[in-house]
């Protein structure tokens, strides 16, 4: 994943986090926070996958 793709994903997380903070509807805020948690979990999983893949890239090159 490129740096710009990482930045785009983190901006998406921040956008949802901001929406959750700004909303006055408690149900909407809870749903948005769930979305944030899911997005963060996906990003953390991608970080783990890429970290595990890096040694393989070095071995091939």
C-alpha positions, -999 to 999 in steps of 0.1 A, spaced: 0 0 0 14 34 -9 18 63 14 -10 82 -2 -33 52 3 -24 50 40 -30 87 43 -64 84 26 -74 56 49 -64 75 80 -82 106 68 -113 84 64 -110 73 100 -105 109 112 -135 120 91 -158 94 108 -143 103 142 -151 139 137 -187 132 126 -192 111 157 -179 139 178 -200 166 161 -233 147 160 -260 154 186 -278 121 180 -265 95 205 -275 66 183 -257 81 153 -227 88 175 -225 52 187 -229 39 151 -201 62 139 -178 52 167 -184 15 157 -175 24 122 -143 41 135 -134 10 155 -139 -12 125 -118 10 102 -91 12 128 -91 -26 132 -89 -30 94 -59 -6 93 -41 -24 121 -46 -57 104 -32 -42 72 -2 -29 91 4 -64 105 1 -80 71 24 -56 55 49 -59 84 49 -97 79 53 -93 42 83 -70 42 109 -97 50 96 -117 21 101 -88 -2 137 -85 9 143 -122 4 130 -121 -32 150 -90 -42 
